[in-house]
């Protein structure tokens, strides 16, 4: 089945999405005033982690789409234009349908 091959990049996309949310949260006013603005190195690290996590998220979405036999460019563009809500909903629906398919095949 194709679903087993796509579960690893989908899990990696979920992890990078969580890390992206954490790194973006460091720039929100309560955290920025207390922690982030105190160190220039922390600001740079948070900015770099935001960029890296964003790119990796879309890379993993593309890998998962390719392993599922779908058009990777289309899915990456769809994730980009509906980001972050579309990515969250897509990851939840993928897990939902993969669990249903596992139960149906068992």
Residue frames as a rotation matrix with the C-alpha (Angstrom) as fourth column:
UNK 1
0.574 0.819 0.000 0.00
0.819 -0.574 0.000 0.00
0.000 0.000 -1.000 0.00
UNK 2
-0.012 -0.544 0.839 1.05
0.488 -0.736 -0.470 3.56
0.873 0.403 0.275 -0.59
UNK 3
0.760 0.416 0.499 -0.11
-0.159 -0.626 0.763 4.80
0.630 -0.659 -0.410 2.79
UNK 4
0.821 -0.498 -0.277 2.65
0.499 0.394 0.772 3.07
-0.275 -0.773 0.572 4.74
UNK 5
-0.066 -0.892 0.447 5.29
0.981 -0.141 -0.136 4.68
0.184 0.429 0.884 2.54
UNK 6
-0.068 0.107 0.992 3.80
0.264 -0.957 0.121 8.14
0.962 0.270 0.037 3.10
UNK 7
0.802 0.477 -0.360 3.42
0.450 -0.085 0.889 7.95
0.393 -0.875 -0.283 6.87
UNK 8
0.074 -0.855 -0.513 7.04
0.959 -0.080 0.270 8.87
-0.272 -0.512 0.815 7.62
UNK 9
-0.763 -0.374 0.527 7.05
0.523 -0.836 0.164 12.14
0.379 0.401 0.834 5.60
UNK 10
0.200 0.888 0.414 3.61
0.182 -0.449 0.875 13.02
0.963 -0.099 -0.251 6.97
UNK 11
0.702 -0.017 -0.712 4.89
0.709 0.105 0.697 12.55
0.063 -0.994 0.085 10.52
UNK 12
-0.394 -0.907 -0.147 7.94
0.898 -0.414 0.150 14.67
-0.197 -0.073 0.978 9.68
UNK 13
-0.483 0.310 0.819 5.66
0.335 -0.798 0.500 17.36
0.809 0.516 0.281 8.21
UNK 14
0.645 0.756 -0.111 3.65
0.348 -0.161 0.923 17.37
0.681 -0.634 -0.367 11.44
UNK 15
0.353 -0.600 -0.718 6.78
0.898 0.002 0.439 17.72
-0.262 -0.800 0.540 13.56
UNK 16
-0.695 -0.645 0.317 8.11
0.712 -0.678 0.183 20.58
0.097 0.353 0.931 11.44
UNK 17
-0.045 0.762 0.647 4.72
0.277 -0.612 0.740 22.29
0.960 0.212 -0.184 11.65
UNK 18
0.793 0.294 -0.534 4.80
0.565 -0.028 0.824 22.10
0.227 -0.956 -0.189 15.46
UNK 19
-0.077 -0.911 -0.404 8.38
0.915 -0.226 0.334 23.40
-0.396 -0.344 0.851 15.55
UNK 20
-0.589 -0.054 0.807 7.37
0.568 -0.738 0.365 26.20
0.575 0.673 0.465 13.19
UNK 21
0.484 0.841 0.240 4.54
0.316 -0.424 0.849 27.22
0.816 -0.335 -0.471 15.49
UNK 22
0.627 -0.327 -0.707 6.92
0.748 0.001 0.663 27.25
-0.216 -0.945 0.246 18.47
UNK 23
-0.461 -0.886 0.046 9.49
0.859 -0.432 0.275 29.36
-0.224 0.166 0.960 16.64
UNK 24
-0.344 0.433 0.833 6.83
0.379 -0.748 0.545 31.82
0.859 0.503 0.093 15.45
UNK 25
0.686 0.652 -0.324 5.44
0.527 -0.137 0.839 32.01
0.502 -0.746 -0.437 18.99
UNK 26
0.007 -0.758 -0.653 8.78
0.963 -0.170 0.208 33.33
-0.268 -0.630 0.729 20.19
UNK 27
-0.849 -0.296 0.437 8.04
0.444 -0.848 0.289 36.53
0.285 0.439 0.852 18.25
UNK 28
0.205 0.968 0.147 4.62
0.568 -0.239 0.788 37.10
0.797 -0.078 -0.598 19.84
UNK 29
0.219 -0.158 0.963 4.51
-0.348 -0.934 -0.074 40.01
0.912 -0.319 -0.259 22.32
UNK 30
0.895 0.098 0.436 4.48
-0.445 0.106 0.889 38.17
0.041 -0.990 0.138 25.66
UNK 31
0.738 -0.651 0.176 7.41
0.581 0.746 0.326 35.90
-0.344 -0.139 0.929 24.79
UNK 32
0.356 -0.629 0.691 9.26
0.648 -0.367 -0.668 38.49
0.674 0.685 0.277 22.73
UNK 33
0.536 -0.102 0.838 9.35
-0.410 -0.899 0.153 41.06
0.738 -0.426 -0.524 25.53
UNK 34
0.835 -0.151 0.529 10.48
-0.483 0.260 0.836 38.60
-0.263 -0.954 0.144 28.22
UNK 35
0.485 -0.604 0.632 12.79
0.219 0.784 0.581 36.23
-0.846 -0.143 0.513 26.40
UNK 36
0.533 -0.249 0.809 13.43
0.839 0.280 -0.467 36.81
-0.110 0.927 0.358 22.70
UNK 37
0.812 -0.170 0.559 14.40
0.107 -0.897 -0.429 40.48
0.574 0.408 -0.710 22.74
UNK 38
0.852 -0.501 0.151 17.01
-0.285 -0.201 0.937 39.88
-0.439 -0.842 -0.314 25.47
UNK 39
-0.081 -0.907 0.414 19.43
0.050 0.412 0.910 38.16
-0.995 0.094 0.012 23.09
UNK 40
0.111 0.032 -0.993 20.32
-0.912 -0.394 -0.115 38.93
-0.395 0.918 -0.015 19.50
UNK 41
-0.853 -0.480 -0.206 21.47
-0.522 0.795 0.309 35.34
0.015 0.371 -0.929 19.04
UNK 42
-0.616 0.704 0.353 18.06
0.320 0.633 -0.705 34.07
-0.720 -0.322 -0.615 20.15
UNK 43
0.280 0.700 -0.657 16.34
-0.409 -0.532 -0.741 36.37
-0.869 0.476 0.137 17.66
UNK 44
-0.229 -0.458 -0.859 18.57
-0.972 0.068 0.223 35.08
-0.044 0.886 -0.461 14.87
UNK 45
-0.972 -0.149 0.181 18.08
-0.162 0.985 -0.060 31.45
-0.169 -0.087 -0.982 15.94
UNK 46
-0.244 0.959 0.146 14.30
0.196 0.196 -0.961 31.87
-0.950 -0.206 -0.235 16.06
UNK 47
0.308 0.325 -0.894 14.28
-0.721 -0.533 -0.442 33.49
-0.621 0.781 0.070 12.62
UNK 48
-0.549 -0.586 -0.596 16.46
-0.829 0.472 0.300 30.79
0.105 0.659 -0.745 11.08
UNK 49
-0.896 0.256 0.362 14.41
0.100 0.912 -0.397 28.02
-0.432 -0.320 -0.843 12.68
UNK 50
0.092 0.961 -0.261 11.24
-0.189 -0.241 -0.952 29.62
-0.978 0.137 0.159 11.31
UNK 51
0.162 -0.098 -0.982 12.64
-0.964 -0.228 -0.137 29.64
-0.211 0.969 -0.131 7.78
UNK 52
-0.800 -0.556 -0.227 14.07
-0.590 0.798 0.124 26.13
0.112 0.233 -0.966 7.98
UNK 53
-0.690 0.597 0.410 10.91
0.132 0.661 -0.739 24.61
-0.712 -0.456 -0.534 9.46
UNK 54
0.246 0.809 -0.534 8.73
-0.480 -0.377 -0.792 26.30
-0.842 0.451 0.295 6.84
UNK 55
-0.067 -0.353 -0.933 10.82
-0.993 0.116 0.027 24.99
0.099 0.929 -0.358 3.95
UNK 56
-0.939 -0.341 0.041 11.11
-0.343 0.928 -0.143 21.50
0.011 -0.148 -0.989 5.45
UNK 57
-0.329 0.900 0.285 7.35
-0.138 0.253 -0.958 21.35
-0.934 -0.354 0.041 6.02
UNK 58
0.485 0.536 -0.691 6.68
-0.725 -0.196 -0.660 21.95
-0.490 0.821 0.293 2.34
UNK 59
-0.408 -0.693 -0.594 9.42
-0.877 0.478 0.045 19.52
0.253 0.539 -0.803 1.31
UNK 60
-0.919 0.075 0.388 7.87
-0.126 0.875 -0.468 16.77
-0.374 -0.479 -0.794 3.42
UNK 61
0.115 0.990 -0.081 4.42
-0.324 -0.039 -0.945 17.54
-0.939 0.135 0.317 2.02
UNK 62
0.281 -0.084 -0.956 5.86
-0.958 -0.077 -0.275 17.14
-0.050 0.994 -0.102 -1.48
UNK 63
-0.778 -0.607 -0.162 7.57
-0.605 0.793 -0.067 13.85
0.169 0.046 -0.985 -0.60
UNK 64
-0.618 0.620 0.484 4.37
-0.048 0.584 -0.810 12.48
-0.785 -0.524 -0.331 0.90
UNK 65
0.371 0.780 -0.503 2.34
-0.588 -0.221 -0.778 13.53
-0.719 0.585 0.377 -2.15
UNK 66
-0.096 -0.493 -0.865 4.84
-0.970 0.242 -0.030 11.82
0.224 0.836 -0.501 -4.45
UNK 67
-0.946 -0.290 0.149 4.75
-0.322 0.901 -0.291 8.62
-0.049 -0.323 -0.945 -2.43
UNK 68
-0.301 0.917 0.262 0.94
-0.011 0.271 -0.962 8.68
-0.953 -0.293 -0.072 -2.54
UNK 69
-0.493 0.048 0.869 1.04
0.818 0.366 0.444 8.99
-0.296 0.929 -0.220 -6.33
UNK 70
0.673 0.720 -0.170 -0.23
0.645 -0.684 -0.342 12.55
-0.363 0.120 -0.924 -6.40
UNK 71
0.401 -0.500 0.767 1.22
0.530 -0.556 -0.640 15.67
0.747 0.663 0.042 -8.03
UNK 72
-0.067 -0.491 -0.869 3.76
0.996 -0.082 -0.031 17.06
-0.056 -0.867 0.494 -5.52
UNK 73
-0.905 -0.311 0.290 3.79
0.353 -0.930 0.106 20.58
0.237 0.198 0.951 -6.94
UNK 74
-0.167 0.936 0.310 0.02
-0.007 -0.316 0.949 20.86
0.986 0.156 0.060 -6.69
UNK 75
0.546 0.396 -0.738 -0.03
0.659 0.342 0.670 19.69
0.518 -0.852 -0.074 -3.07
UNK 76
-0.404 -0.744 -0.532 2.84
0.907 -0.402 -0.127 21.97
-0.119 -0.534 0.837 -2.06
UNK 77
-0.846 0.147 0.513 1.09
0.078 -0.917 0.391 24.95
0.528 0.370 0.764 -3.67
UNK 78
0.209 0.974 -0.084 -2.17
0.152 0.052 0.987 24.00
0.966 -0.219 -0.137 -1.99
UNK 79
0.337 -0.170 -0.926 -0.40
0.930 0.212 0.300 23.76
0.146 -0.962 0.229 1.38
UNK 80
-0.728 -0.685 -0.027 1.34
0.684 -0.725 -0.081 27.09
0.036 -0.078 0.996 0.74
UNK 81
-0.663 0.503 0.555 -1.82
-0.081 -0.785 0.615 29.01
0.745 0.362 0.561 -0.13
UNK 82
0.468 0.883 -0.044 -3.87
-0.084 0.094 0.992 27.55
0.880 -0.461 0.118 2.71
UNK 83
-0.321 -0.725 -0.609 -1.07
0.598 0.344 -0.724 27.66
0.734 -0.597 0.323 5.28
UNK 84
-0.816 -0.560 0.142 -1.29
-0.564 0.719 -0.407 26.90
0.126 -0.412 -0.902 8.25
UNK 85
-0.085 0.878 0.472 -4.95
-0.779 0.236 -0.580 25.90
-0.621 -0.417 0.664 8.50
UNK 86
0.619 0.320 -0.717 -4.83
-0.755 0.494 -0.431 23.82
0.217 0.808 0.547 5.32
UNK 87
-0.330 -0.822 -0.464 -1.75
-0.519 0.569 -0.638 21.96
0.789 0.030 -0.614 6.51
UNK 88
-0.765 0.085 0.638 -3.29
-0.600 0.264 -0.755 21.18
-0.232 -0.961 -0.151 9.88
UNK 89
0.288 0.952 0.106 -6.56
-0.772 0.296 -0.563 19.98
-0.567 0.080 0.820 8.35
UNK 90
0.446 -0.174 -0.878 -4.69
-0.730 0.497 -0.469 17.94
0.518 0.850 0.095 5.73
UNK 91
-0.655 -0.750 -0.088 -2.55
-0.524 0.535 -0.662 16.19
0.544 -0.388 -0.744 8.32
UNK 92
-0.526 0.550 0.649 -5.57
-0.624 0.269 -0.734 15.38
-0.578 -0.791 0.202 10.47
UNK 93
0.541 0.783 -0.306 -7.55
-0.774 0.321 -0.546 14.03
-0.329 0.533 0.780 7.51
UNK 94
0.037 -0.597 -0.802 -4.61
-0.711 0.548 -0.441 11.96
0.702 0.586 -0.404 6.32
UNK 95
-0.883 -0.368 0.292 -4.30
-0.459 0.541 -0.705 10.28
0.102 -0.756 -0.647 9.73
UNK 96
-0.149 0.927 0.344 -8.06
-0.710 0.142 -0.690 9.77
-0.688 -0.347 0.637 9.88
UNK 97
0.651 0.458 -0.605 -8.28
-0.759 0.393 -0.519 8.06
0.000 0.797 0.604 6.48
UNK 98
-0.259 -0.790 -0.555 -5.11
-0.648 0.569 -0.506 6.02
0.716 0.229 -0.660 6.98
UNK 99
-0.796 0.044 0.604 -6.52
-0.517 0.470 -0.715 4.60
-0.316 -0.881 -0.351 10.22
UNK 100
0.275 0.959 0.061 -9.80
-0.704 0.244 -0.667 3.77
-0.655 0.141 0.742 8.49
UNK 101
0.468 -0.146 -0.871 -7.97
-0.767 0.423 -0.483 2.03
0.439 0.894 0.086 5.65
UNK 102
-0.679 -0.734 -0.004 -5.85
-0.606 0.564 -0.562 0.04
0.414 -0.379 -0.827 8.11
UNK 103
-0.512 0.565 0.646 -8.99
-0.519 0.396 -0.757 -1.11
-0.684 -0.724 0.091 9.95
UNK 104
0.521 0.757 -0.394 -10.72
-0.766 0.211 -0.607 -2.03
-0.376 0.618 0.690 6.69
UNK 105
0.192 -0.529 -0.827 -7.79
-0.722 0.495 -0.484 -4.12
0.665 0.689 -0.287 5.50
UNK 106
-0.735 -0.528 0.425 -7.41
-0.668 0.460 -0.585 -5.95
0.114 -0.714 -0.691 8.84
